[in-house]
Amino acid sequence: MTEQAPKRNADIVVIDPYNKSWQCGLCGGSGWLLKMEDGAPTCMACADLDHLVFLPAGDTALTRRARQHSALSAVVVRFSRARRRYERQGVLVEEDGLVRAEAECLADADARAAQRGRTEERRKRLDRSFAHEFAAAILDLFPRCPEDRAHAIAEHAGERGSGRVGRTAAGQSLGAGAVTAAVVAWVRHQDTPYDRLLMDGIDRDDARRQVSIAIDTELTAWRA
């Protein structure tokens, strides 16, 4: 029978609290981090985590390796009032594990940089390919749209990390509704006084109503 590797337990989670005046439920002490145990905050010393060192989030390879080389580790989170959720700030790891991880990352830094470069180039090629496909879909729906405008709209709508319609599932599948929405948004901002109306304090819905005829007129011309 093949011996299977033991499963990793669920992450130990410690909190970087906003309220720094908390007290440990076991010793009455405090600190910059706490761990909830039996519904009460526990300091790092009482939780037997005070020998760990903090590694901020940001370097994925270093974090992964440091945790691999640490028999004990914990995830540090902090509540975001804006997003109303806990967000990862970094990890607590053993100092020896962090030292080993740093040495490994230093040894293969050039190789990882080259790999990141190759990955980024693949993403750029995919983005360029998608932009051409999106522009073609625009011209199918709006054959009289100037070609340079179609490509500008496509690149804008599909910009990576923008959250715009080109990054949605409908946009990625080149659905007519998503393509039209991208064109409408571009015309609204580029060819109407919509942005100025918002700056003048006009309600967004009212501003959209005021420019809707101009948008329809331009789209109708592009469809003809």
Rosetta constraint file for C-alpha pairs under 8 A:
AtomPair CA 11 CA 73 HARMONIC 7.91 0.50
AtomPair CA 11 CA 74 HARMONIC 6.25 0.50
AtomPair CA 11 CA 75 HARMONIC 6.62 0.50
AtomPair CA 12 CA 73 HARMONIC 7.08 0.50
AtomPair CA 12 CA 74 HARMONIC 4.67 0.50
AtomPair CA 12 CA 75 HARMONIC 6.12 0.50
AtomPair CA 13 CA 35 HARMONIC 6.85 0.50
AtomPair CA 13 CA 74 HARMONIC 5.54 0.50
AtomPair CA 13 CA 75 HARMONIC 4.85 0.50
AtomPair CA 13 CA 76 HARMONIC 6.05 0.50
AtomPair CA 13 CA 77 HARMONIC 7.19 0.50
AtomPair CA 14 CA 33 HARMONIC 6.47 0.50
AtomPair CA 14 CA 34 HARMONIC 5.58 0.50
AtomPair CA 14 CA 35 HARMONIC 4.65 0.50
AtomPair CA 14 CA 36 HARMONIC 7.39 0.50
AtomPair CA 14 CA 74 HARMONIC 6.69 0.50
AtomPair CA 14 CA 75 HARMONIC 6.14 0.50
AtomPair CA 14 CA 76 HARMONIC 5.03 0.50
AtomPair CA 14 CA 77 HARMONIC 6.41 0.50
AtomPair CA 15 CA 33 HARMONIC 5.53 0.50
AtomPair CA 15 CA 34 HARMONIC 5.31 0.50
AtomPair CA 15 CA 35 HARMONIC 6.20 0.50
AtomPair CA 15 CA 76 HARMONIC 5.69 0.50
AtomPair CA 15 CA 77 HARMONIC 5.08 0.50
AtomPair CA 15 CA 78 HARMONIC 5.83 0.50
AtomPair CA 16 CA 32 HARMONIC 6.19 0.50
AtomPair CA 16 CA 33 HARMONIC 4.85 0.50
AtomPair CA 16 CA 34 HARMONIC 6.74 0.50
AtomPair CA 16 CA 76 HARMONIC 6.76 0.50
AtomPair CA 16 CA 77 HARMONIC 6.05 0.50
AtomPair CA 16 CA 78 HARMONIC 5.10 0.50
AtomPair CA 16 CA 79 HARMONIC 7.99 0.50
AtomPair CA 17 CA 32 HARMONIC 7.31 0.50
AtomPair CA 17 CA 33 HARMONIC 6.83 0.50
AtomPair CA 17 CA 34 HARMONIC 7.51 0.50
AtomPair CA 17 CA 78 HARMONIC 6.38 0.50
AtomPair CA 17 CA 79 HARMONIC 7.46 0.50
AtomPair CA 18 CA 78 HARMONIC 7.98 0.50
AtomPair CA 18 CA 79 HARMONIC 7.93 0.50
AtomPair CA 20 CA 30 HARMONIC 7.86 0.50
AtomPair CA 20 CA 31 HARMONIC 7.41 0.50
AtomPair CA 20 CA 32 HARMONIC 6.78 0.50
AtomPair CA 21 CA 30 HARMONIC 7.35 0.50
AtomPair CA 22 CA 30 HARMONIC 6.19 0.50
AtomPair CA 22 CA 41 HARMONIC 7.62 0.50
AtomPair CA 23 CA 28 HARMONIC 5.07 0.50
AtomPair CA 23 CA 29 HARMONIC 5.40 0.50
AtomPair CA 23 CA 30 HARMONIC 5.09 0.50
AtomPair CA 23 CA 41 HARMONIC 6.98 0.50
AtomPair CA 23 CA 42 HARMONIC 7.77 0.50
AtomPair CA 23 CA 43 HARMONIC 7.95 0.50
AtomPair CA 24 CA 28 HARMONIC 4.56 0.50
AtomPair CA 24 CA 29 HARMONIC 5.09 0.50
AtomPair CA 24 CA 30 HARMONIC 5.70 0.50
AtomPair CA 24 CA 34 HARMONIC 7.93 0.50
AtomPair CA 24 CA 40 HARMONIC 7.53 0.50
AtomPair CA 24 CA 41 HARMONIC 5.36 0.50
AtomPair CA 24 CA 42 HARMONIC 4.62 0.50
AtomPair CA 24 CA 43 HARMONIC 5.37 0.50
AtomPair CA 25 CA 40 HARMONIC 5.76 0.50
AtomPair CA 25 CA 41 HARMONIC 5.79 0.50
AtomPair CA 25 CA 42 HARMONIC 5.75 0.50
AtomPair CA 26 CA 42 HARMONIC 6.64 0.50
AtomPair CA 26 CA 46 HARMONIC 7.05 0.50
AtomPair CA 27 CA 46 HARMONIC 7.45 0.50
AtomPair CA 29 CA 43 HARMONIC 6.82 0.50
AtomPair CA 30 CA 34 HARMONIC 7.87 0.50
AtomPair CA 30 CA 43 HARMONIC 5.88 0.50
AtomPair CA 31 CA 43 HARMONIC 6.45 0.50
AtomPair CA 31 CA 44 HARMONIC 7.62 0.50
AtomPair CA 33 CA 43 HARMONIC 6.79 0.50
AtomPair CA 33 CA 44 HARMONIC 6.78 0.50
AtomPair CA 34 CA 41 HARMONIC 5.81 0.50
AtomPair CA 34 CA 42 HARMONIC 5.42 0.50
AtomPair CA 34 CA 43 HARMONIC 4.99 0.50
AtomPair CA 34 CA 44 HARMONIC 6.22 0.50
AtomPair CA 35 CA 41 HARMONIC 5.59 0.50
AtomPair CA 35 CA 42 HARMONIC 5.04 0.50
AtomPair CA 35 CA 43 HARMONIC 6.46 0.50
AtomPair CA 35 CA 44 HARMONIC 7.12 0.50
AtomPair CA 35 CA 47 HARMONIC 7.10 0.50
AtomPair CA 36 CA 40 HARMONIC 5.42 0.50
AtomPair CA 36 CA 41 HARMONIC 4.57 0.50
AtomPair CA 36 CA 42 HARMONIC 5.89 0.50
AtomPair CA 37 CA 41 HARMONIC 6.26 0.50
AtomPair CA 37 CA 42 HARMONIC 6.41 0.50
AtomPair CA 42 CA 46 HARMONIC 6.33 0.50
AtomPair CA 42 CA 47 HARMONIC 6.28 0.50
AtomPair CA 43 CA 47 HARMONIC 6.13 0.50
AtomPair CA 44 CA 48 HARMONIC 6.01 0.50
AtomPair CA 44 CA 49 HARMONIC 4.91 0.50
AtomPair CA 44 CA 50 HARMONIC 4.77 0.50
AtomPair CA 45 CA 49 HARMONIC 6.00 0.50
AtomPair CA 45 CA 50 HARMONIC 4.87 0.50
AtomPair CA 51 CA 94 HARMONIC 7.19 0.50
AtomPair CA 52 CA 73 HARMONIC 7.46 0.50
AtomPair CA 52 CA 92 HARMONIC 5.50 0.50
AtomPair CA 52 CA 93 HARMONIC 5.12 0.50
AtomPair CA 52 CA 94 HARMONIC 4.89 0.50
AtomPair CA 52 CA 95 HARMONIC 6.50 0.50
AtomPair CA 53 CA 92 HARMONIC 5.26 0.50
AtomPair CA 53 CA 93 HARMONIC 5.47 0.50
AtomPair CA 53 CA 94 HARMONIC 6.17 0.50
AtomPair CA 53 CA 95 HARMONIC 6.00 0.50
AtomPair CA 54 CA 90 HARMONIC 7.05 0.50
AtomPair CA 54 CA 91 HARMONIC 5.83 0.50
AtomPair CA 54 CA 92 HARMONIC 4.55 0.50
AtomPair CA 54 CA 93 HARMONIC 6.55 0.50
AtomPair CA 55 CA 63 HARMONIC 7.30 0.50
AtomPair CA 55 CA 90 HARMONIC 5.58 0.50
AtomPair CA 55 CA 91 HARMONIC 5.32 0.50
AtomPair CA 55 CA 92 HARMONIC 6.11 0.50
AtomPair CA 55 CA 93 HARMONIC 7.19 0.50
AtomPair CA 56 CA 89 HARMONIC 6.09 0.50
AtomPair CA 56 CA 90 HARMONIC 4.17 0.50
AtomPair CA 56 CA 91 HARMONIC 6.49 0.50
AtomPair CA 57 CA 63 HARMONIC 7.40 0.50
AtomPair CA 57 CA 88 HARMONIC 7.37 0.50
AtomPair CA 57 CA 89 HARMONIC 5.55 0.50
AtomPair CA 57 CA 90 HARMONIC 4.15 0.50
AtomPair CA 57 CA 91 HARMONIC 7.20 0.50
AtomPair CA 58 CA 90 HARMONIC 7.91 0.50
AtomPair CA 59 CA 63 HARMONIC 6.16 0.50
AtomPair CA 60 CA 64 HARMONIC 6.08 0.50
AtomPair CA 61 CA 65 HARMONIC 6.15 0.50
AtomPair CA 61 CA 105 HARMONIC 7.26 0.50
AtomPair CA 62 CA 66 HARMONIC 5.94 0.50
AtomPair CA 62 CA 98 HARMONIC 7.92 0.50
AtomPair CA 62 CA 101 HARMONIC 5.87 0.50
AtomPair CA 62 CA 102 HARMONIC 6.48 0.50
AtomPair CA 62 CA 105 HARMONIC 6.48 0.50
AtomPair CA 63 CA 67 HARMONIC 6.19 0.50
AtomPair CA 63 CA 91 HARMONIC 7.48 0.50
AtomPair CA 63 CA 101 HARMONIC 7.96 0.50
AtomPair CA 64 CA 68 HARMONIC 6.24 0.50
AtomPair CA 65 CA 69 HARMONIC 6.23 0.50
AtomPair CA 65 CA 97 HARMONIC 7.85 0.50
AtomPair CA 65 CA 98 HARMONIC 7.80 0.50
AtomPair CA 65 CA 101 HARMONIC 5.12 0.50
AtomPair CA 66 CA 70 HARMONIC 6.19 0.50
AtomPair CA 66 CA 93 HARMONIC 6.57 0.50
AtomPair CA 66 CA 94 HARMONIC 7.81 0.50
AtomPair CA 66 CA 97 HARMONIC 5.09 0.50
AtomPair CA 66 CA 98 HARMONIC 4.75 0.50
AtomPair CA 66 CA 99 HARMONIC 7.89 0.50
AtomPair CA 66 CA 100 HARMONIC 7.27 0.50
AtomPair CA 66 CA 101 HARMONIC 4.99 0.50
AtomPair CA 66 CA 102 HARMONIC 7.87 0.50
AtomPair CA 67 CA 71 HARMONIC 7.73 0.50
AtomPair CA 67 CA 72 HARMONIC 7.83 0.50
AtomPair CA 67 CA 73 HARMONIC 6.30 0.50
AtomPair CA 67 CA 93 HARMONIC 6.26 0.50
AtomPair CA 67 CA 97 HARMONIC 7.09 0.50
AtomPair CA 67 CA 98 HARMONIC 7.93 0.50
AtomPair CA 68 CA 97 HARMONIC 7.62 0.50
AtomPair CA 69 CA 94 HARMONIC 7.98 0.50
AtomPair CA 69 CA 96 HARMONIC 7.82 0.50
AtomPair CA 69 CA 97 HARMONIC 4.49 0.50
AtomPair CA 69 CA 98 HARMONIC 7.42 0.50
AtomPair CA 69 CA 100 HARMONIC 7.24 0.50
AtomPair CA 69 CA 101 HARMONIC 7.23 0.50
AtomPair CA 70 CA 93 HARMONIC 5.95 0.50
AtomPair CA 70 CA 94 HARMONIC 5.33 0.50
AtomPair CA 70 CA 96 HARMONIC 7.60 0.50
AtomPair CA 70 CA 97 HARMONIC 4.94 0.50
AtomPair CA 70 CA 98 HARMONIC 7.78 0.50
AtomPair CA 71 CA 94 HARMONIC 7.54 0.50
AtomPair CA 72 CA 93 HARMONIC 6.63 0.50
AtomPair CA 72 CA 94 HARMONIC 6.82 0.50
AtomPair CA 73 CA 91 HARMONIC 6.98 0.50
AtomPair CA 73 CA 92 HARMONIC 5.35 0.50
AtomPair CA 73 CA 93 HARMONIC 4.68 0.50
AtomPair CA 73 CA 94 HARMONIC 6.95 0.50
AtomPair CA 74 CA 91 HARMONIC 5.57 0.50
AtomPair CA 74 CA 92 HARMONIC 5.01 0.50
AtomPair CA 74 CA 93 HARMONIC 6.85 0.50
AtomPair CA 75 CA 88 HARMONIC 7.07 0.50
AtomPair CA 75 CA 89 HARMONIC 7.84 0.50
AtomPair CA 75 CA 90 HARMONIC 6.25 0.50
AtomPair CA 75 CA 91 HARMONIC 4.48 0.50
AtomPair CA 75 CA 92 HARMONIC 6.34 0.50
AtomPair CA 76 CA 88 HARMONIC 5.90 0.50
AtomPair CA 76 CA 89 HARMONIC 5.47 0.50
AtomPair CA 76 CA 90 HARMONIC 5.31 0.50
AtomPair CA 76 CA 91 HARMONIC 5.27 0.50
AtomPair CA 76 CA 92 HARMONIC 6.98 0.50
AtomPair CA 77 CA 86 HARMONIC 5.92 0.50
AtomPair CA 77 CA 87 HARMONIC 5.27 0.50
AtomPair CA 77 CA 88 HARMONIC 4.38 0.50
AtomPair CA 77 CA 89 HARMONIC 5.25 0.50
AtomPair CA 77 CA 90 HARMONIC 7.27 0.50
AtomPair CA 78 CA 86 HARMONIC 5.29 0.50
AtomPair CA 78 CA 87 HARMONIC 5.47 0.50
AtomPair CA 78 CA 88 HARMONIC 6.57 0.50
AtomPair CA 78 CA 89 HARMONIC 6.63 0.50
AtomPair CA 79 CA 84 HARMONIC 6.89 0.50
AtomPair CA 79 CA 85 HARMONIC 5.56 0.50
AtomPair CA 79 CA 86 HARMONIC 4.13 0.50
AtomPair CA 79 CA 87 HARMONIC 6.15 0.50
AtomPair CA 80 CA 84 HARMONIC 5.36 0.50
AtomPair CA 80 CA 85 HARMONIC 5.48 0.50
AtomPair CA 80 CA 86 HARMONIC 5.88 0.50
AtomPair CA 80 CA 87 HARMONIC 6.61 0.50
AtomPair CA 81 CA 85 HARMONIC 7.16 0.50
AtomPair CA 93 CA 97 HARMONIC 6.79 0.50
AtomPair CA 93 CA 98 HARMONIC 6.69 0.50
AtomPair CA 94 CA 98 HARMONIC 6.34 0.50
AtomPair CA 95 CA 99 HARMONIC 6.26 0.50
AtomPair CA 96 CA 100 HARMONIC 6.30 0.50
AtomPair CA 97 CA 101 HARMONIC 6.12 0.50
AtomPair CA 98 CA 102 HARMONIC 6.07 0.50
AtomPair CA 99 CA 103 HARMONIC 6.30 0.50
AtomPair CA 100 CA 104 HARMONIC 6.28 0.50
AtomPair CA 101 CA 105 HARMONIC 6.15 0.50
AtomPair CA 102 CA 106 HARMONIC 6.10 0.50
AtomPair CA 103 CA 107 HARMONIC 6.20 0.50
AtomPair CA 104 CA 108 HARMONIC 6.51 0.50
AtomPair CA 105 CA 109 HARMONIC 5.63 0.50
AtomPair CA 108 CA 112 HARMONIC 6.26 0.50
AtomPair CA 109 CA 113 HARMONIC 6.07 0.50
AtomPair CA 110 CA 114 HARMONIC 6.19 0.50
AtomPair CA 111 CA 115 HARMONIC 6.24 0.50
AtomPair CA 112 CA 116 HARMONIC 6.14 0.50
AtomPair CA 113 CA 117 HARMONIC 6.24 0.50
AtomPair CA 114 CA 118 HARMONIC 6.32 0.50
AtomPair CA 115 CA 119 HARMONIC 6.16 0.50
AtomPair CA 116 CA 120 HARMONIC 6.07 0.50
AtomPair CA 117 CA 121 HARMONIC 6.16 0.50
AtomPair CA 118 CA 122 HARMONIC 6.27 0.50
AtomPair CA 119 CA 123 HARMONIC 6.31 0.50
AtomPair CA 120 CA 124 HARMONIC 6.19 0.50
AtomPair CA 121 CA 125 HARMONIC 6.24 0.50
AtomPair CA 122 CA 126 HARMONIC 6.22 0.50
AtomPair CA 123 CA 127 HARMONIC 6.04 0.50
AtomPair CA 124 CA 128 HARMONIC 6.08 0.50
AtomPair CA 125 CA 129 HARMONIC 6.12 0.50
AtomPair CA 126 CA 130 HARMONIC 6.07 0.50
AtomPair CA 127 CA 131 HARMONIC 6.07 0.50
AtomPair CA 127 CA 158 HARMONIC 7.53 0.50
AtomPair CA 127 CA 159 HARMONIC 7.85 0.50
AtomPair CA 127 CA 160 HARMONIC 7.85 0.50
AtomPair CA 128 CA 132 HARMONIC 6.36 0.50
AtomPair CA 129 CA 133 HARMONIC 6.38 0.50
AtomPair CA 130 CA 134 HARMONIC 6.01 0.50
AtomPair CA 130 CA 158 HARMONIC 7.74 0.50
AtomPair CA 131 CA 135 HARMONIC 6.04 0.50
AtomPair CA 131 CA 151 HARMONIC 6.98 0.50
AtomPair CA 131 CA 154 HARMONIC 5.23 0.50
AtomPair CA 131 CA 155 HARMONIC 5.46 0.50
AtomPair CA 131 CA 158 HARMONIC 6.72 0.50
AtomPair CA 132 CA 136 HARMONIC 6.17 0.50
AtomPair CA 132 CA 151 HARMONIC 7.05 0.50
AtomPair CA 132 CA 154 HARMONIC 7.46 0.50
AtomPair CA 133 CA 137 HARMONIC 6.25 0.50
AtomPair CA 134 CA 138 HARMONIC 6.29 0.50
AtomPair CA 134 CA 151 HARMONIC 7.95 0.50
AtomPair CA 134 CA 154 HARMONIC 5.46 0.50
AtomPair CA 134 CA 174 HARMONIC 6.49 0.50
AtomPair CA 134 CA 179 HARMONIC 7.41 0.50
AtomPair CA 135 CA 139 HARMONIC 6.31 0.50
AtomPair CA 135 CA 147 HARMONIC 8.00 0.50
AtomPair CA 135 CA 150 HARMONIC 5.13 0.50
AtomPair CA 135 CA 151 HARMONIC 5.10 0.50
AtomPair CA 135 CA 153 HARMONIC 7.41 0.50
AtomPair CA 135 CA 154 HARMONIC 5.26 0.50
AtomPair CA 136 CA 140 HARMONIC 6.21 0.50
AtomPair CA 136 CA 150 HARMONIC 7.84 0.50
AtomPair CA 137 CA 141 HARMONIC 6.49 0.50
AtomPair CA 137 CA 174 HARMONIC 6.78 0.50
AtomPair CA 137 CA 176 HARMONIC 7.90 0.50
AtomPair CA 137 CA 179 HARMONIC 7.07 0.50
AtomPair CA 138 CA 142 HARMONIC 5.81 0.50
AtomPair CA 138 CA 143 HARMONIC 7.65 0.50
AtomPair CA 138 CA 145 HARMONIC 7.98 0.50
AtomPair CA 138 CA 150 HARMONIC 6.20 0.50
AtomPair CA 138 CA 154 HARMONIC 7.97 0.50
AtomPair CA 138 CA 179 HARMONIC 6.27 0.50
AtomPair CA 138 CA 180 HARMONIC 7.49 0.50
AtomPair CA 138 CA 183 HARMONIC 7.66 0.50
AtomPair CA 139 CA 143 HARMONIC 4.55 0.50
AtomPair CA 139 CA 144 HARMONIC 7.28 0.50
AtomPair CA 139 CA 145 HARMONIC 6.47 0.50
AtomPair CA 139 CA 147 HARMONIC 7.50 0.50
AtomPair CA 139 CA 150 HARMONIC 6.80 0.50
AtomPair CA 141 CA 176 HARMONIC 7.70 0.50
AtomPair CA 141 CA 180 HARMONIC 7.91 0.50
AtomPair CA 141 CA 223 HARMONIC 6.69 0.50
AtomPair CA 142 CA 219 HARMONIC 7.36 0.50
AtomPair CA 142 CA 222 HARMONIC 4.98 0.50
AtomPair CA 142 CA 223 HARMONIC 4.46 0.50
AtomPair CA 142 CA 224 HARMONIC 7.72 0.50
AtomPair CA 143 CA 222 HARMONIC 6.20 0.50
AtomPair CA 143 CA 223 HARMONIC 5.92 0.50
AtomPair CA 143 CA 224 HARMONIC 7.49 0.50
AtomPair CA 144 CA 221 HARMONIC 7.12 0.50
AtomPair CA 144 CA 222 HARMONIC 4.32 0.50
AtomPair CA 144 CA 223 HARMONIC 6.09 0.50
AtomPair CA 144 CA 224 HARMONIC 6.71 0.50
AtomPair CA 145 CA 149 HARMONIC 6.80 0.50
AtomPair CA 145 CA 150 HARMONIC 6.50 0.50
AtomPair CA 145 CA 222 HARMONIC 4.87 0.50
AtomPair CA 145 CA 223 HARMONIC 7.67 0.50
AtomPair CA 146 CA 150 HARMONIC 6.35 0.50
AtomPair CA 147 CA 151 HARMONIC 6.37 0.50
AtomPair CA 148 CA 152 HARMONIC 6.18 0.50
AtomPair CA 149 CA 153 HARMONIC 6.07 0.50
AtomPair CA 150 CA 154 HARMONIC 6.15 0.50
AtomPair CA 151 CA 155 HARMONIC 6.14 0.50
AtomPair CA 152 CA 156 HARMONIC 6.13 0.50
AtomPair CA 153 CA 157 HARMONIC 5.99 0.50
AtomPair CA 153 CA 182 HARMONIC 6.95 0.50
AtomPair CA 153 CA 183 HARMONIC 6.56 0.50
AtomPair CA 153 CA 186 HARMONIC 6.44 0.50
AtomPair CA 154 CA 158 HARMONIC 6.05 0.50
AtomPair CA 154 CA 166 HARMONIC 7.56 0.50
AtomPair CA 154 CA 182 HARMONIC 7.83 0.50
AtomPair CA 155 CA 159 HARMONIC 5.98 0.50
AtomPair CA 157 CA 164 HARMONIC 5.46 0.50
AtomPair CA 157 CA 165 HARMONIC 5.84 0.50
AtomPair CA 157 CA 166 HARMONIC 4.61 0.50
AtomPair CA 157 CA 167 HARMONIC 7.28 0.50
AtomPair CA 157 CA 182 HARMONIC 6.10 0.50
AtomPair CA 158 CA 162 HARMONIC 7.64 0.50
AtomPair CA 158 CA 164 HARMONIC 6.72 0.50
AtomPair CA 158 CA 165 HARMONIC 7.17 0.50
AtomPair CA 158 CA 166 HARMONIC 4.19 0.50
AtomPair CA 158 CA 167 HARMONIC 5.51 0.50
AtomPair CA 159 CA 164 HARMONIC 7.44 0.50
AtomPair CA 159 CA 166 HARMONIC 7.45 0.50
AtomPair CA 159 CA 167 HARMONIC 7.39 0.50
AtomPair CA 160 CA 167 HARMONIC 7.09 0.50
AtomPair CA 161 CA 167 HARMONIC 7.86 0.50
AtomPair CA 162 CA 167 HARMONIC 7.54 0.50
AtomPair CA 163 CA 167 HARMONIC 5.92 0.50
AtomPair CA 163 CA 168 HARMONIC 7.36 0.50
AtomPair CA 164 CA 168 HARMONIC 7.11 0.50
AtomPair CA 165 CA 170 HARMONIC 7.71 0.50
AtomPair CA 165 CA 171 HARMONIC 5.64 0.50
AtomPair CA 165 CA 178 HARMONIC 6.25 0.50
AtomPair CA 165 CA 179 HARMONIC 7.95 0.50
AtomPair CA 165 CA 181 HARMONIC 7.34 0.50
AtomPair CA 165 CA 182 HARMONIC 6.26 0.50
AtomPair CA 166 CA 170 HARMONIC 7.72 0.50
AtomPair CA 166 CA 171 HARMONIC 4.31 0.50
AtomPair CA 166 CA 172 HARMONIC 6.05 0.50
AtomPair CA 166 CA 178 HARMONIC 7.28 0.50
AtomPair CA 166 CA 179 HARMONIC 7.72 0.50
AtomPair CA 166 CA 182 HARMONIC 7.34 0.50
AtomPair CA 167 CA 171 HARMONIC 5.94 0.50
AtomPair CA 167 CA 172 HARMONIC 6.15 0.50
AtomPair CA 168 CA 172 HARMONIC 6.08 0.50
AtomPair CA 169 CA 173 HARMONIC 6.26 0.50
AtomPair CA 170 CA 174 HARMONIC 6.26 0.50
AtomPair CA 170 CA 175 HARMONIC 5.38 0.50
AtomPair CA 170 CA 177 HARMONIC 7.85 0.50
AtomPair CA 170 CA 178 HARMONIC 5.84 0.50
AtomPair CA 171 CA 175 HARMONIC 6.00 0.50
AtomPair CA 171 CA 178 HARMONIC 5.15 0.50
AtomPair CA 171 CA 179 HARMONIC 6.57 0.50
AtomPair CA 174 CA 178 HARMONIC 6.83 0.50
AtomPair CA 174 CA 179 HARMONIC 6.37 0.50
AtomPair CA 175 CA 179 HARMONIC 6.21 0.50
AtomPair CA 176 CA 180 HARMONIC 6.00 0.50
AtomPair CA 177 CA 181 HARMONIC 6.07 0.50
AtomPair CA 178 CA 182 HARMONIC 6.27 0.50
AtomPair CA 179 CA 183 HARMONIC 6.45 0.50
AtomPair CA 180 CA 184 HARMONIC 6.09 0.50
AtomPair CA 181 CA 185 HARMONIC 6.09 0.50
AtomPair CA 182 CA 186 HARMONIC 6.25 0.50
AtomPair CA 183 CA 187 HARMONIC 6.20 0.50
AtomPair CA 184 CA 188 HARMONIC 5.99 0.50
AtomPair CA 184 CA 215 HARMONIC 6.88 0.50
AtomPair CA 184 CA 219 HARMONIC 7.90 0.50
AtomPair CA 185 CA 189 HARMONIC 6.34 0.50
AtomPair CA 186 CA 190 HARMONIC 5.86 0.50
AtomPair CA 186 CA 191 HARMONIC 7.90 0.50
AtomPair CA 187 CA 191 HARMONIC 5.10 0.50
AtomPair CA 187 CA 192 HARMONIC 6.91 0.50
AtomPair CA 187 CA 215 HARMONIC 6.40 0.50
AtomPair CA 188 CA 192 HARMONIC 5.45 0.50
AtomPair CA 188 CA 193 HARMONIC 7.85 0.50
AtomPair CA 188 CA 194 HARMONIC 6.26 0.50
AtomPair CA 188 CA 211 HARMONIC 7.20 0.50
AtomPair CA 188 CA 215 HARMONIC 6.45 0.50
AtomPair CA 189 CA 193 HARMONIC 7.46 0.50
AtomPair CA 189 CA 194 HARMONIC 6.12 0.50
AtomPair CA 189 CA 195 HARMONIC 6.22 0.50
AtomPair CA 192 CA 211 HARMONIC 6.36 0.50
AtomPair CA 192 CA 214 HARMONIC 7.04 0.50
AtomPair CA 192 CA 215 HARMONIC 7.62 0.50
AtomPair CA 193 CA 197 HARMONIC 6.23 0.50
AtomPair CA 193 CA 211 HARMONIC 7.31 0.50
AtomPair CA 194 CA 198 HARMONIC 6.45 0.50
AtomPair CA 194 CA 207 HARMONIC 6.05 0.50
AtomPair CA 194 CA 208 HARMONIC 6.93 0.50
AtomPair CA 194 CA 211 HARMONIC 6.50 0.50
AtomPair CA 195 CA 199 HARMONIC 6.34 0.50
AtomPair CA 196 CA 200 HARMONIC 6.18 0.50
AtomPair CA 197 CA 201 HARMONIC 6.58 0.50
AtomPair CA 197 CA 202 HARMONIC 5.48 0.50
AtomPair CA 197 CA 207 HARMONIC 6.09 0.50
AtomPair CA 198 CA 202 HARMONIC 5.12 0.50
AtomPair CA 198 CA 203 HARMONIC 6.79 0.50
AtomPair CA 198 CA 204 HARMONIC 6.56 0.50
AtomPair CA 198 CA 207 HARMONIC 6.86 0.50
AtomPair CA 202 CA 206 HARMONIC 6.59 0.50
AtomPair CA 202 CA 207 HARMONIC 6.00 0.50
AtomPair CA 203 CA 207 HARMONIC 6.03 0.50
AtomPair CA 204 CA 208 HARMONIC 6.17 0.50
AtomPair CA 205 CA 209 HARMONIC 6.29 0.50
AtomPair CA 206 CA 210 HARMONIC 6.25 0.50
AtomPair CA 207 CA 211 HARMONIC 6.53 0.50
AtomPair CA 208 CA 212 HARMONIC 5.91 0.50
AtomPair CA 209 CA 213 HARMONIC 7.89 0.50
AtomPair CA 211 CA 215 HARMONIC 6.37 0.50
AtomPair CA 212 CA 216 HARMONIC 6.15 0.50
AtomPair CA 213 CA 217 HARMONIC 6.06 0.50
AtomPair CA 214 CA 218 HARMONIC 6.34 0.50
AtomPair CA 215 CA 219 HARMONIC 6.18 0.50
AtomPair CA 216 CA 220 HARMONIC 5.95 0.50
AtomPair CA 217 CA 221 HARMONIC 6.34 0.50
AtomPair CA 218 CA 222 HARMONIC 6.32 0.50
AtomPair CA 219 CA 223 HARMONIC 6.20 0.50
AtomPair CA 220 CA 224 HARMONIC 6.29 0.50
